[in-house]
């Protein structure tokens, strides 16, 4: 009898130790569900925060874009809706000065609206396949678009006031699933179907390649200090690349299916990612380990993004039933940027 009791106590001790070990290994930062931004009539495919964090735009399979104002208390208030496309909204960006909103679609077109008046400034039919990404450059001089047709295009923003703006066309030999400005001046980064992240110049010539993924690269982002590139792939992995050496710093493993988006936090300490099975994860880039995991809300997370102040995140996800809208969470993070120094992340205190 004593032997059985002793064995039982030892067994309980082992369970406690394992539980403690698991807690230490999987110690996650706390993310608090805030709300679903109801209003769309179908699943959410894309979203973006404005650069100053005062706006959040969401795009849906209902072919509409809804814009919400975000106040200092992180309250979200619906402001306006844009409705011109004939297929799902794949990508959105808001200009630096919040003057324009650019919208890309699976209908092969993209549009540019003036935010204040809601007036359509330009509707492009230049691409021959779905528009996979678009963004305004930091100087607010150009809008860059990328498409599954294997081209990226560069437009001058001031030309949108004209009837038919011209564009610089950059061609690549594979479908382009994402694009960003390269840290190298005058060059662009493309996430491609051929499992590469490539850097091309203004003439479309490949100047560098980041090779390591084993399948299609779906998304990429460049850190704010321009020293890192993150890429997500159908191979389920996220790679963090060193820009200077073009070598992999980390391979972030843990997603159960295709990685659909990656996004650096304002201070480059964290990366948020989403996955085709509905997972959203936050990674600590100082350790290369998962820092937080968000419980599944839908069966396919298409995009996840930090607000500029890092106090909240928004997720575009496929809910099975209404309400349809971006899912917003509050985080324990904030960004502290001492004058003249690189920003650091601090946990908020109550």
QUIBELNOR-V917795 format. One record per residue. RES is the residue in one letter. OMEGA is omega in whole degrees, -180 to 180 (NA if undefined). Layout:
# QUIBELNOR-V917795
res=RES omega=OMEGA
res=RES omega=OMEGA
This chain:
# QUIBELNOR-V917795
res=X omega=180
res=X omega=180
res=X omega=179
res=X omega=179
res=X omega=-179
res=X omega=180
res=X omega=-180
res=X omega=179
res=X omega=178
res=X omega=180
res=X omega=177
res=X omega=178
res=X omega=179
res=X omega=179
res=X omega=179
res=X omega=179
res=X omega=179
res=X omega=178
res=X omega=179
res=X omega=180
res=X omega=179
res=X omega=179
res=X omega=-180
res=X omega=-177
res=X omega=-174
res=X omega=-180
res=X omega=-174
res=X omega=173
res=X omega=-175
res=X omega=175
res=X omega=-176
res=X omega=176
res=X omega=180
res=X omega=179
res=X omega=169
res=X omega=-179
res=X omega=-175
res=X omega=176
res=X omega=176
res=X omega=-179
res=X omega=178
res=X omega=-174
res=X omega=-180
res=X omega=-179
res=X omega=-172
res=X omega=177
res=X omega=173
res=X omega=168
res=X omega=169
res=X omega=-175
res=X omega=179
res=X omega=176
res=X omega=-177
res=X omega=-179
res=X omega=170
res=X omega=177
res=X omega=-180
res=X omega=-180
res=X omega=-168
res=X omega=171
res=X omega=174
res=X omega=174
res=X omega=-177
res=X omega=173
res=X omega=177
res=X omega=-178
res=X omega=-179
res=X omega=171
res=X omega=-180
res=X omega=-179
res=X omega=-175
res=X omega=179
res=X omega=179
res=X omega=172
res=X omega=-177
res=X omega=-178
res=X omega=180
res=X omega=-178
res=X omega=-176
res=X omega=-178
res=X omega=177
res=X omega=-173
res=X omega=179
res=X omega=-173
res=X omega=-175
res=X omega=178
res=X omega=-176
res=X omega=177
res=X omega=-175
res=X omega=-175
res=X omega=-178
res=X omega=168
res=X omega=180
res=X omega=-178
res=X omega=-174
res=X omega=-177
res=X omega=-179
res=X omega=-179
res=X omega=-176
res=X omega=168
res=X omega=179
res=X omega=-172
res=X omega=177
res=X omega=-173
res=X omega=172
res=X omega=179
res=X omega=176
res=X omega=-177
res=X omega=167
res=X omega=-178
res=X omega=175
res=X omega=179
res=X omega=169
res=X omega=-173
res=X omega=-172
res=X omega=-175
res=X omega=-175
res=X omega=-176
res=X omega=175
res=X omega=178
res=X omega=-177
res=X omega=173
res=X omega=-175
res=X omega=172
res=X omega=-176
res=X omega=-179
res=X omega=-179
res=X omega=174
res=X omega=-176
res=X omega=174
res=X omega=-173
res=X omega=178
res=X omega=172
res=X omega=180
res=X omega=172
res=X omega=178
res=X omega=-175
res=X omega=179
res=X omega=-180
res=X omega=-180
res=X omega=-174
res=X omega=167
res=X omega=-180
res=X omega=178
res=X omega=176
res=X omega=-173
res=X omega=174
res=X omega=178
res=X omega=178
res=X omega=178
res=X omega=167
res=X omega=-178
res=X omega=180
res=X omega=-179
res=X omega=171
res=X omega=-177
res=X omega=-178
res=X omega=180
res=X omega=179
res=X omega=175
res=X omega=180
res=X omega=-175
res=X omega=-175
res=X omega=-178
res=X omega=175
res=X omega=179
res=X omega=170
res=X omega=-176
res=X omega=177
res=X omega=-175
res=X omega=176
res=X omega=-172
res=X omega=-178
res=X omega=175
res=X omega=-179
res=X omega=-176
res=X omega=-180
res=X omega=-179
res=X omega=174
res=X omega=170
res=X omega=177
res=X omega=171
res=X omega=176
res=X omega=-174
res=X omega=175
res=X omega=-178
res=X omega=-175
res=X omega=175
res=X omega=-179
res=X omega=172
res=X omega=-165
res=X omega=179
res=X omega=-177
res=X omega=176
res=X omega=-179
res=X omega=160
res=X omega=-177
res=X omega=175
res=X omega=179
res=X omega=179
res=X omega=-176
res=X omega=177
res=X omega=179
res=X omega=180
res=X omega=180
res=X omega=-180
res=X omega=179
res=X omega=177
res=X omega=175
res=X omega=-171
res=X omega=-179
res=X omega=177
res=X omega=-177
res=X omega=-179
res=X omega=-176
res=X omega=175
res=X omega=-173
res=X omega=-170
res=X omega=176
res=X omega=175
res=X omega=180
res=X omega=-179
res=X omega=-176
res=X omega=177
res=X omega=176
res=X omega=-178
res=X omega=-177
res=X omega=171
res=X omega=174
res=X omega=178
res=X omega=179
res=X omega=-168
res=X omega=171
res=X omega=180
res=X omega=177
res=X omega=-175
res=X omega=169
res=X omega=177
res=X omega=174
res=X omega=-175
res=X omega=171
res=X omega=-175
res=X omega=-175
res=X omega=-176
res=X omega=-175
res=X omega=177
res=X omega=-178
res=X omega=173
res=X omega=-179
res=X omega=163
res=X omega=-177
res=X omega=-177
res=X omega=177
res=X omega=177
res=X omega=-176
res=X omega=-179
res=X omega=-174
res=X omega=177
res=X omega=-173
res=X omega=177
res=X omega=173
res=X omega=-177
res=X omega=178
res=X omega=171
res=X omega=-174
res=X omega=-177
res=X omega=175
res=X omega=177
res=X omega=-176
res=X omega=172
res=X omega=174
res=X omega=-178
res=X omega=178
res=X omega=-171
res=X omega=-177
res=X omega=177
res=X omega=178
res=X omega=-179
res=X omega=169
res=X omega=-177
res=X omega=173
res=X omega=-175
res=X omega=175
res=X omega=-175
res=X omega=172
res=X omega=-179
res=X omega=-175
res=X omega=-177
res=X omega=177
res=X omega=-178
res=X omega=-179
res=X omega=180
res=X omega=-179
res=X omega=179
res=X omega=-178
res=X omega=174
res=X omega=177
res=X omega=-177
res=X omega=-179
res=X omega=178
res=X omega=-174
res=X omega=-179
res=X omega=176
res=X omega=-172
res=X omega=170
res=X omega=164
res=X omega=-178
res=X omega=179
res=X omega=177
res=X omega=-178
res=X omega=176
res=X omega=173
res=X omega=176
res=X omega=-177
res=X omega=172
res=X omega=-172
res=X omega=179
res=X omega=173
res=X omega=179
res=X omega=-177
res=X omega=179
res=X omega=5
res=X omega=178
res=X omega=179
res=X omega=177
res=X omega=178
res=X omega=-176
res=X omega=176
res=X omega=170
res=X omega=-177
res=X omega=175
res=X omega=-173
res=X omega=167
res=X omega=-177
res=X omega=176
res=X omega=-178
res=X omega=177
res=X omega=-176
res=X omega=178
res=X omega=-179
res=X omega=177
res=X omega=-179
res=X omega=176
res=X omega=180
res=X omega=175
res=X omega=174
res=X omega=177
res=X omega=177
res=X omega=-179
res=X omega=NA
